[in-house]
Every structure is written in C-alpha cells, then in structure tokens.
Amino acid sequence: MSSRPAGAGPPAWDLTRILLGVVSMTGLIAACFWLLKPFLPSVVWATTIVVATWPAMRALEARLWGRRSLAVAIMTLAMLFIVIAPVAIATLALVEHLDNIALWTRWLAGLAVATPPQWVTELPLVGRKIGEEWSKVATLSPAELAAQVTPYLRGVLLWGIGQVGGFTALFVQFFLTVAVSVVLYAQGEAAAAGVLAFARRLAGEHGEHVAVLSAQAIRAVALGVVVTALVQSIIGGIGLAVTGVPYAALLTAVMFLLGVAQIGPLPVLLGGVVWLYWKGENFWGSVMLVWLLVTSVLDNFLRPILIRKGADLPLLLIFAGVLGGLLAFGIIGLFIGPVVLAVSYTLLVAWVKQGGRSTPPATPPIAEAERAGTER
C-alpha cells in the first residue's frame, strides 16, 4: 500500500506525464514555427543587421542628444542604402536586361575571336598565360565557340527568368526586414533583456554567457564580410567610372553581392579590363588592370582585421558558412550561414576551455589515506 498522502500531486517521476508534456511542447513549437516560417528569413536578417550595428546606433543616439527616434531613422536609411539598395538595383537591372542578354547570346553564336595582339602577351606576370588561352579560343570556329559557351549562358538566362518569378516575394522580404529592424532598433534593450533572461532560465550563467558570445560572433561576421564587400565594391566602382566602363553603378552593386558571397569583385573588374582592351583603350585597360589587382587583394588585409576586432574566427569557417548558407537558404544564407558556424565555433571553443583539467592536489588521495592508516 502506498505511503503517499491523499490528495498529493503526481509522482516526481511519471514517465507518461513527462512524455506527453514533451510531445505537447514539441507540437506547440512546431506549430509556431510553421505559422512564422514566412517571416523567419526577415527576422533573422533584421536581427543580424541590428546586432551588428547596435554600437553604431548607440553612438549615433548619443550624438543626437539622446533622441532614439532620429537615430533609428538614420540607421534605417543607411541600411536601405548599404544593404537593400545594391540587391534591389541588381535585381531590377537583371529584369530589365533579360532581352539584351538573350540577344547577346544569339550574337555570340556568330562571333569570331581574333588572335591576341602582341601587347597582351607582353603584360607583366599574366600576359603569357592570357595570350595562350586567348590563342586557344581564337582557333575555334564560331560554331565551336557557341557550342562551348551557350550552355553556360543559357543557365544564366534561365536563372534570371527564375528570379523574375520571385521578384515580388524578394521585395516583400526586404520590406519586412526593414520593419523588423526598426522595431528592434527602437526596443533593443528590451529585446536583449528578454534574450538574456531566456538564456539564463535555460542554462543559468552559462546560458547568459552563450548569448553574449553569440552577439559578438554575429557582429564579427557582419563587420568583416559586409564592410569588406562594401569597401571593395566602392573602390572597384570608382575604377569602373574613371576608366569609362558602362553601367558602373549596376556593376558596383553586383560587386557588392559577389563580395558578400566571398567571390570578390574580380569577375566584374576582369570583365571591365577585357572590355577596355577590346575597345582599343589600351591605356585605360592597363589602369583598370592595376586597379583590379589592388582591389582584389584588399580583402586579404581588411577582412581579417575587421573579423578579429569582434571575435577570433578562422577565415575558412567564414568562407564555408557563406557558401553553405547560400546553397542552403539562398541570399539570406549569406548572413545566416557564417553566423551559425561562427556561433557554434565560439560556443565549442568556450565549452572546451571550461572543461580544462583542474589542478591536481599536492598529495594524492590514496597517499593521504595510507598515511592516515599508518598514523592510527
């Protein structure tokens, strides 16, 4: 007969009750996730942007006599100009020039490539290699050249047509990102306090420390990846405008996207060099070539400095996160991928350091027991 008093609550270890509770909570979380799924990319993107730029917003607020509304307005405009505008410009330009891309593909089928001029092979460092590859292409007939190039161009064209279908959805996500960012900027302290309280309730002091480390990792990734891409695209865009390459603004936006994707501005600037030489602008082509080399190697110095200002993260980790996020989540994955890997890496390193071997006692416990027995 049980000794538990009448009217007492359920036993401390009731497997059925625990199992039903876990299933109910899992179902509730899954239902919430399903309902909020359309908004999650915007929320994640906005959170990343706000966490990365929060110190700048606070500094701006201090300069504006403590007016949070003015600081939020300026930060929102800056976000539109730096992050949203390049993507929007590139997408709009792609939609507007789909017909031109198709015409260019058909024009390429009848193109005959001439042999490289002598000055190309005399370029320092890369001239000989460029001349060899150019000569190989020049030996191909127009039909052979079209057979090799058309599949790639067709893939680009089909991708562009596919983007037109998601054009409206993309700008809806942009609008939601801006709206969520405004809310987070305005109520940042309350949101941070809620996250810290949840982390503390979940894992005590360690959970709070994890939340702080996550914010540092997010800030480091955003600072290193986005700022480097922005600087490279601006410098590359100046070079394109100075040398007379057409569509410099559009190409600058494309360079920004390629920089965030860790590809860099090299494809765009190299295309500008080829175009200038093709038009007979040898001087400006040489200037653009030097500009290309300077702009392309800039990220090797700038990005490590910026990333390590926020957190000590391996660049290989960032590169893998950007590419993996892009393949897994699309354009929002450019931010989600490196942040997830950076946070996981930071937490793993902190956990390993906390689990270090403690200092052994001066006298081993067995020796102490033997000495105590001898004294008795």
N, C-alpha and C positions, 0 to 999 in steps of 0.2 A: 504494500500500500504506500502511495506517495506521501512524502512528508511535507510537500509544498502546501502553504496555507491556502484556504479557499479564497477565490477572487483574485489571486495573484495573476500577473501578466504572463505572457507566453515565455517558455523557457529561453535561456540565453542562447542556446544552440539549437535552433529549429531549422533543419535543412530545407524543408518545404517552403517555410516563410521566407528564408533568405533567397532561395532560387526564384520564387515568384517575384520578390522585390527586385532582384537583378533583371529579370525578364521585363518587368514593367518599366523600370528606368531605361533599359536599353531601347524598348519600343518607343518611349516618350522622346528620347534623344534622337532616334532615327526619324520620327515624325517631324520634329522641329527642324532637323537637317533637311528633310525633304521639302518642307514649306519654305525654308530660307535659301535653298540651293540657288535660285536665280540671282540672289543678291550677294552670295558669298564672294565671287570674284571682286566685286566693287568694294565690299567691306575689307577684304584682305589687302587690296591695292591701296585703299584710303588709309588703313591702319599703318601700312608700311611707310607711306609718304609722311603721315603726321608724326610717327615716332622718329623718323629720320630727321625731320625738320623742326621738331619741337624746340630745341635750344635756340634756333634762329628765330622762331616765333616769339619766344620769351624775351630775347634780346630786343627784337623789334618793338614789342609791347612796352618795354622799359623806356625806349627812346620816344615813344608816342604818349608819354605822360600817363602810362598805365591804362590806356584805352584798348581793351581787348578787341572790341568790335573793329577798330581801324586796323589793328594787327592782323586779324582774321581776314579782312577784306584784301589787304595787300598780299598776304600769303596765298590766298585763293587765286588772285590774279597771276601771281608768279607761278603757281602750279599749272594754271591753264597755259601760260606762255612756254614754260620749260618742258613739261611732261606731256600735256594733252595736245598742244598745237602741232608739234612735229608729227605725231601719229595721225592726226586729222589731215594735215597737209599731204602727207604721203598717200593716205588712203584716197583722198579726193583726187589727187593727181593721177593715181592709178586708174580710177574710174573714168576720168576724163580722157585719158590717153590710150584706152584699150583699142580703139580703132587704129590709132597710129602704130601701136605695137603689132597689130595684125598686118598692116601694110608693110611695115619694116620686115616682118618675117617673110612675106612674099617677095620683097625686093632682094632679100638676101639670097634667094634661090638663084638669081641670075647674076650674082656678084662675082667678079673675077679679081683675085687679090694679086697685086703686083709684087715683084721681088723687093726686098728691103733695100733702101738706099744705103750708101756707104757710111753715112754719119751715124746710122743706127748701130752698126757693128762696132763703131769706134767709141760708143758711150762707155764711161768707166764702170767697172765691176759687172754690170748686167748686159752690156751691149752684145757680147759674143753669144750669150745664151738666147737673147731675144732674136738676134739675127738668124740663128739656127732654127728656132721654132717658126719664125716668120717664113723662112725659106720652105719649110715643110708644108705650111699651109698654102704657099704660093704655087706649089707644084700640083695641087688638087684642082680638078675641074670644077666649074660651078655646081654641077650636079652632085659630085662627090662631097663638096663642102656643105651643100644644103642637106645632104643625107646625114652628115655628122652633126650639124648644128640644129636642124629643125626639131628633133625630139626634145632638146633642152628648151628651146623657145616655146614649143607647144606646151610643155609643162608649166612654164612661167605664165603663159597666156591663160591656161585652164585655172591655175591658182588665182590669177587676177579676177577671172569671172566668178570663181567661188567666193572671193572676198566681197564682190558686189552684193551677193545674197545676204551676207552678214553685216552689211554696211549700217543698216538702221540699228541692229542689235548692238553693234560696237559703240555707236554714239549714245545709246541708252545707258550702256555700262559706264561710259565717260561721265554722263550727267549724274548717275548715281554715285560714282566715285567722288565727284566734286561735292555733292550734297552731304555724303557721309563725312568727308574731310572737314567741311565747315562745322558740322556738329561736334566732331572730335576736337577740333581746334578750340571751339567755344567752351567745351566741357571736358577739357583734357585732364584736369586734376581729379575730377570725379571718376572718370573712366579709369585712370591709373590707380586710384584708391580701390576701386572695385576689383580690378585685376589682382592687385596685391592682397586684398582680403581673401579672394577666392584661392589664390596660391597658398596663402598662409593657412587657410582652413583645410586645404588638401594635403599639405606636406609640412606644415609648421614653418620654422625659419628657413629650412632648405628650399621650400617652395617659393618663398619670397625672394630668396637669392636667385633662384632659377628665373623668375620673372624679370629681375634686373639684368641678368646676363642675356636674356633673350632680347631685351630692348637694345642693349649695347651691340649685339650681333646684327640686328636689323639696321641700326644706324651705320655701322661699319660697312655693311654690304652696299647700302644705298649711297653712302658717301663715295665709296670707291668706284662703284660701277657707273652710277648715273653722272656724277660730276666729271669723271674722266671722259665719258662719252660726250658730254656737253662741251667740254673744252676742246676735244679733238674735232668735233663737228664744226664748232665756230671757227677754229683755225683753218680747217680744210675749206669751209665755205668762203672765208676771206680769200684764200688762194684761188678758188674757182672764179670768184668775182673779179679779182685783179687780172687774171690771165684771160678773161673773156669767155669762159666756158658757159654755154647757155643753161638756163634753168638752175642757177646757182642756189636759189632758196630751196627748191624742191630737193636737190641733191644734198643740201645741208641737212634737211630733215631725214633723208634716207641714211646719211652717215650717222646721225644720232641713233637711229634704230639699230643699225649694224653695230655701233659701239656698245649699246646696251646688251646686244646679243653676243658680245665678245668676239665678233668677226672683225671689227675695226673699220676705219674709213678707207682701207687700201683698195678694195674693188672700185669704189666710186672715183677716187683720185687717179687710179691707174687708167680708168676709162677716160678721164679728162686729159691725161698725158697723151694717150693714143689719139684722141680726137684732135688735139692741137697739132701733133705731128702730121696727122692725116690731112689737115687743112693747110699744111705748109708753114705753120707758125713755129719754126724751129727754136727761136729764142724763148718764147713763152712756154713751149713744151719742155725745154730744159729747166726753166724756172719752176714749172709745175712738178717736174721730177724731183728737184731738190726739196720743194715744199712737201711732196709726198713722203720722202724719207724722214724728214723732221717730224711730221705729224704722226707717222706710223709708229715711230719708236718712242713717242712721248708717253704712251701708256705704260711702258716698261719702268718708268721712273715715278710717274704721278700716281698711278693706281696703288702700288704697294704702300706708298706714304700715306695716302688717304685711308686705306683699309686699316692699317696698323694704328692709325690715330684713334679708331673706335674699338678695335679688337684685333688680337694677333691671330689672323686666319690665313691658312695656306691659299695661295692663288689657284692651285689646282682644284681645290674644293669649290672655289667661286666659279671657275670655268665649268666644272661638271654640273654644278647646280643650275647655272644659266642654261646650258644646253639641255639638260634633263628636264628642267621646268618648261622650256619652250616646247619640247616634244610632248610632254605630258599634259600641259594646261593651256598651251597657246601663248599669246602675247603676255598675258598676266603671269605666266610661268617664268618670264624673265626676272620677276621680282620674287615670286613665291619660291622657286627652286633654290637659289642661293641662300635665301633667308632660312629655309627649313634645314638645309645642310649645315649652315653656319651655326644655327641654334643647337642642333643635335651635336655637332662637334664641340661647341663650347660647353654644353652640359656634360658630355662624355669626359672631356678633359678635367672639368671641375670634380666630377664623381671619382675619377681615378686618383686625383690629388688628395681628396678627402679620405680615400681608403688606403693611404700610405701606412707602412708598418710602423707601429708605435715603438718608442724607445724601450729596449728590454730592461728589466730590473737589474740592479747591481749584483744581487745574489739570486741565483736560480731558485725557484720554489722548492725543487727536490732537495737541493743542498740545505735550504732552511729547515725542511722537515727532518732531514738526517741529523742536523746539528741540534735541533730541539730534542730529538730522541736521545742523543748522547748525553745531553745535559741532565735529562731526567734519570 
